[in-house]
Amino acid sequence: MRGWISKCLHVLRARVEERRRLSSGNFRKMVQDIRQMADVSGRLWIQDPDFQERVNTIHAEMDQLDNLLAKRSFQALSREKKQELHKSLQVSKEELIKSIRSAPCPTDRIQ
């Protein structure tokens, strides 16, 4: 009996966590984080025009996603589509973190 209740509670917690992870509020937070990281990495890689173009593309895509989140059509998306979108945003976030970490030093002088 305890095992059955424990299993039900575990399943319920997993559903609540997934619903929270795939909520529009969580996606908005991720969009803001990615925009901020793109701004920072764009400032760090200011000498690279190709990277600046990528930053502009990221901003445009985040604007589109923000517009989608404001509409009711986002709520109509299937759970699988939302999971794919979440995974894609996670990958983008990780790539931006890598670009920030690998940025060249702004000066040759040792601080």
URNOR-V366649 format. One line per field, one symbol per residue. phi: phi as a letter, one per 20 degrees, with the letter a starting at -180 (. if undefined). A space follows every 50 residues. Layout:
BEGIN
phi = ???
END
This chain:
BEGIN
phi = .ffffffffffffffffffffeffffffffffffgfffffffffdffdff ffffffffffffffffffffeffffeffffffffffffffffffffffff feffffbeffe
END
